[in-house]
Structures are given as structure tokens and as C-alpha cells.
């Protein structure tokens, strides 16, 4: 990707949307609404912190965008980063905390569970990708392997910044998983799980503007840190 020589475009991806509500909290909160709210704050903060960088959203309203169209947009925009924001969910209501992923084979049962949860939306696509296509994953993984270190570094930066703003929360660390939404992106890409919407306490947190602002601030601080490293 020759355009990566100049850090001038970021694509932000609010998870889910439209006919895909994402995970639904015990109080009826839709993931798609919380992710959009967080990403809109990230966009506005980036425009202040990095005014020379173009910020593009895969969606800016409650609309459905297929997983493949999200990374296709990032490629068309020649983005330098692709950041997808989600809210986690688990059958265990006590599960809590934040974690950040980059594309690779899931190595733990927890990572596989999150991968399965986020990938099942592909069934809503008009032309869904085969969910068990090993060749497709290998090719996508090869493309992303070029940016593996960059993606891993950004994921670590986001986790570190989230740990600063939420010192008392569970830091679930940086993980790897085979998310469809990250496949085919020809730039460093990460997926952030900000909190467990399935946890009643964290669902209430996600309804708080202060909480969403802190999540957005952590993501922006990490992106700025990353950009400064790229531009050295």
C-alpha cells in the first residue's frame, strides 16, 4: 500500500447498524447505538487533535453496512488505519472489561467466542462470505500479515490508554481473532471491544456520556501516539 507513506486518512467503523442491532443488553440497550455514539466522539476529537488527517466513517447513522463493504471503503479511501468499535457480550453476565483485537487465528476460547459473536452478522449480508472458507482466511491473513506489527502496536496502545482512563476495570489485554470485518483491509486494522453490554453494570456505563467520552478519548490518544510514531 504505497499510500501508507503519508499518514493522512483514518477510517472509523461503528460496529453493526440498521437491521443488525448487534448485542442487546439485559436492559434492552442496542450495541449499534452505543458504538455509533462512541465513534462520533472519536471523529470529533480526531478533527481537533489531527486536523490535517481526513476521518471517514463507514456509517454515520443507523444504517446497515455489510462487513465486506466496510473494509472496501477503507481501501478506496486509501486509509492509513482502520479502527472498528464494538461492545462485547457473553452468556456469563459477570464477564466484564475491555479488549482490543487484531486479525489472526483466535488462540483462546474467549477470543473464539468473540470472533463467533461478531462474525455471525455475515448471515445478514446479501452475498455473505462462506463462514468456513479456510482459503479465504489464509489469503486475508497473508495480506494483513504485512501490517501485523503495526496492528499489534496500535492494539497495545489502545489497551494502554484504556487502562489509564479506567484503572479499576478489567483489562482483558490484546488478542487475536479472525474477524470478517478486518479481512481484506490493506492497512493496519484493529477491533476494540469497549465494554460488555451483556453485563448490567457495564450496560449502564455505556449509557453514560462520560463513559463513552473516556473510551473515545483513549482511542484518540492511542491513534495520535501511533501517528506520531509513524511520522518520526
C-alpha positions as CSV (number, residue, x, y, z in Angstrom):
1,X,0.0,0.0,0.0
2,X,2.1,2.9,-1.2
3,X,-0.3,5.4,0.2
4,X,0.7,4.4,3.7
5,X,3.8,6.6,3.3
6,X,1.7,9.6,4.2
7,X,-0.5,9.4,7.3
8,X,-3.5,11.4,6.1
9,X,-6.6,9.2,6.4
10,X,-8.3,7.2,9.1
11,X,-11.5,5.1,8.7
12,X,-13.6,4.5,11.8
13,X,-16.1,1.7,11.9
14,X,-19.1,1.8,14.3
15,X,-20.0,-1.9,14.7
16,X,-23.4,-3.2,13.4
17,X,-26.3,-0.8,12.4
18,X,-29.6,-0.9,10.7
19,X,-31.2,-4.3,10.6
20,X,-28.2,-5.6,12.6
21,X,-28.6,-4.4,16.3
22,X,-25.5,-6.2,17.5
23,X,-25.6,-7.5,21.0
24,X,-28.6,-6.4,23.2
25,X,-28.0,-5.7,26.9
26,X,-30.3,-7.0,29.7
27,X,-31.9,-3.6,29.9
28,X,-32.6,-3.5,26.1
29,X,-29.6,-1.4,25.0
30,X,-28.6,-1.9,21.4
31,X,-24.9,-2.3,20.7
32,X,-25.3,-0.5,17.3
33,X,-26.3,2.7,19.1
34,X,-23.5,2.8,21.6
35,X,-20.8,2.1,19.0
36,X,-22.0,4.9,16.8
37,X,-22.1,7.3,19.7
38,X,-18.5,6.4,20.7
39,X,-17.2,6.7,17.1
40,X,-18.8,10.1,16.6
41,X,-16.9,11.4,19.6
42,X,-13.7,9.8,18.3
43,X,-14.3,11.5,14.9
44,X,-14.8,14.9,16.5
45,X,-11.8,14.6,18.8
46,X,-9.6,13.5,15.9
47,X,-10.6,16.5,13.9
48,X,-9.3,18.7,16.8
49,X,-6.1,16.6,17.5
50,X,-5.2,15.7,13.9
51,X,-6.8,18.4,11.8
52,X,-4.7,17.5,8.8
53,X,-5.9,13.9,8.7
54,X,-9.1,13.0,6.9
55,X,-11.5,11.0,9.1
56,X,-14.1,8.8,7.3
57,X,-16.9,6.7,8.9
58,X,-18.3,3.5,7.5
59,X,-21.6,4.7,8.7
60,X,-22.8,7.9,10.4
61,X,-26.4,6.9,11.1
62,X,-28.4,3.8,12.0
63,X,-27.9,2.0,8.7
64,X,-26.8,-1.5,7.7
65,X,-23.3,-1.8,6.1
66,X,-22.0,-5.2,5.1
67,X,-18.8,-6.4,6.6
68,X,-17.0,-6.5,3.3
69,X,-18.2,-3.0,2.3
70,X,-16.6,-1.6,5.5
71,X,-13.1,-2.6,4.6
72,X,-13.7,-2.0,0.9
73,X,-14.4,1.7,1.8
74,X,-11.2,1.8,3.8
75,X,-9.3,0.6,0.8
76,X,-11.0,3.0,-1.6
77,X,-10.2,5.9,0.8
78,X,-6.6,4.7,1.0
79,X,-6.8,4.8,4.7
80,X,-3.7,4.5,6.9
81,X,-5.7,3.0,9.8
82,X,-9.0,1.0,10.1
83,X,-10.5,1.1,13.6
84,X,-13.7,-0.9,14.3
85,X,-15.5,-0.2,17.6
86,X,-17.8,-2.7,19.3
87,X,-19.4,-3.7,22.6
88,X,-18.7,-7.2,23.9
89,X,-21.2,-9.8,25.0
90,X,-21.2,-13.1,26.9
91,X,-23.6,-15.6,28.2
92,X,-21.8,-15.0,31.5
93,X,-23.4,-11.9,32.9
94,X,-20.4,-11.3,35.2
95,X,-18.0,-11.0,32.2
96,X,-16.6,-7.5,32.1
97,X,-13.7,-5.3,30.9
98,X,-12.2,-4.1,27.6
99,X,-10.0,-5.8,25.0
100,X,-8.5,-5.0,21.6
101,X,-8.1,-7.4,18.7
102,X,-6.1,-7.6,15.5
103,X,-6.6,-10.1,12.7
104,X,-5.1,-13.6,13.1
105,X,-6.4,-17.1,14.2
106,X,-8.1,-17.0,17.6
107,X,-5.8,-18.5,20.1
108,X,-8.0,-18.7,23.2
109,X,-11.6,-19.9,23.8
110,X,-12.6,-16.4,24.8
111,X,-11.2,-15.0,21.6
112,X,-13.0,-17.6,19.6
113,X,-16.3,-16.8,21.4
114,X,-15.9,-13.1,20.5
115,X,-15.0,-14.0,16.9
116,X,-18.1,-16.1,16.6
117,X,-20.3,-13.4,18.0
118,X,-19.0,-10.6,15.7
119,X,-18.9,-12.8,12.6
120,X,-22.4,-14.2,12.7
121,X,-23.7,-10.9,11.3
122,X,-22.3,-12.0,7.9
123,X,-25.5,-14.0,7.6
124,X,-27.4,-10.8,7.1
125,X,-25.3,-9.8,4.1
126,X,-27.0,-10.1,0.7
127,X,-24.0,-12.1,-0.6
128,X,-22.4,-13.5,2.6
129,X,-18.9,-14.8,2.6
130,X,-18.6,-18.5,3.4
131,X,-18.2,-18.7,7.2
132,X,-15.8,-21.7,7.0
133,X,-13.7,-20.7,4.0
134,X,-10.1,-21.6,5.0
135,X,-8.5,-20.4,1.8
136,X,-10.2,-17.0,2.0
137,X,-8.9,-16.6,5.6
138,X,-5.4,-17.6,4.6
139,X,-5.3,-15.1,1.8
140,X,-6.7,-12.3,4.0
141,X,-4.3,-13.3,6.8
142,X,-1.4,-13.1,4.3
143,X,-2.5,-9.6,3.3
144,X,-2.8,-8.5,7.0
145,X,0.5,-10.1,8.0
146,X,2.3,-7.3,6.2
147,X,0.8,-4.9,8.8
148,X,0.8,-7.4,11.7
149,X,3.3,-5.5,13.8
150,X,1.6,-2.1,13.2
151,X,-1.8,-3.6,14.1
152,X,-0.4,-5.2,17.2
153,X,1.3,-2.0,18.2
154,X,-1.9,0.1,17.8
155,X,-3.9,-2.5,19.7
156,X,-1.4,-2.4,22.6
157,X,-1.5,1.4,22.5
158,X,-5.3,1.4,22.7
159,X,-5.3,-1.1,25.6
160,X,-2.7,1.0,27.4
161,X,-4.8,4.2,27.0
162,X,-8.0,2.4,28.2
163,X,-6.1,1.2,31.2
164,X,-5.2,4.8,32.1
165,X,-8.7,6.1,31.9
166,X,-10.2,3.0,33.5
167,X,-7.7,1.9,36.2
168,X,-10.2,-0.1,38.2
169,X,-11.7,-2.0,35.2
170,X,-10.7,-5.4,33.9
171,X,-8.0,-5.2,31.3
172,X,-8.5,-8.3,29.1
173,X,-5.5,-7.5,27.0
174,X,-4.6,-7.6,23.3
175,X,-5.9,-10.6,21.5
176,X,-6.1,-12.1,18.0
177,X,-9.2,-13.3,16.2
178,X,-10.4,-13.9,12.6
179,X,-12.9,-11.1,12.3
180,X,-14.5,-10.8,8.9
181,X,-14.6,-7.0,9.2
182,X,-10.8,-6.8,9.4
183,X,-10.2,-9.2,6.4
184,X,-9.2,-7.5,3.2
185,X,-8.1,-4.3,4.8
186,X,-4.8,-3.1,3.2
187,X,-3.7,-1.1,6.2
188,X,-3.2,-1.7,9.9
189,X,-6.5,-2.7,11.5
190,X,-7.9,-3.3,15.0
191,X,-11.2,-4.0,16.6
192,X,-12.0,-2.5,20.0
193,X,-14.4,-4.2,22.5
194,X,-15.1,-1.2,24.8
195,X,-17.2,-3.0,27.5
196,X,-19.6,-5.9,28.0
197,X,-23.1,-4.8,27.1
198,X,-24.3,-8.1,28.5
199,X,-23.1,-7.1,32.0
200,X,-25.9,-5.0,33.7
201,X,-23.3,-2.7,35.3
202,X,-21.3,-2.1,32.1
203,X,-24.5,-1.7,30.1
204,X,-25.4,1.2,32.4
205,X,-21.9,2.6,31.9
206,X,-22.4,2.5,28.1
207,X,-25.4,4.7,28.6
208,X,-23.2,7.3,30.3
209,X,-21.8,10.1,28.1
210,X,-18.9,10.5,30.4
211,X,-18.0,6.8,30.0
212,X,-18.3,6.9,26.2
213,X,-16.2,10.0,26.1
214,X,-13.5,8.4,28.1
215,X,-13.5,5.4,25.7
216,X,-13.3,7.7,22.7
217,X,-10.6,9.8,24.3
218,X,-8.5,6.6,25.0
219,X,-8.8,5.5,21.3
220,X,-7.9,9.0,20.1
221,X,-4.9,9.3,22.4
222,X,-3.7,5.9,21.0
223,X,-4.2,7.0,17.4
224,X,-2.3,10.2,18.0
225,X,0.5,8.3,19.7
226,X,0.6,5.9,16.7
227,X,0.6,8.7,14.2
228,X,3.5,10.5,15.9
229,X,5.5,7.3,15.7
230,X,4.7,6.9,12.0
231,X,5.7,10.5,11.2
232,X,9.1,10.4,13.0
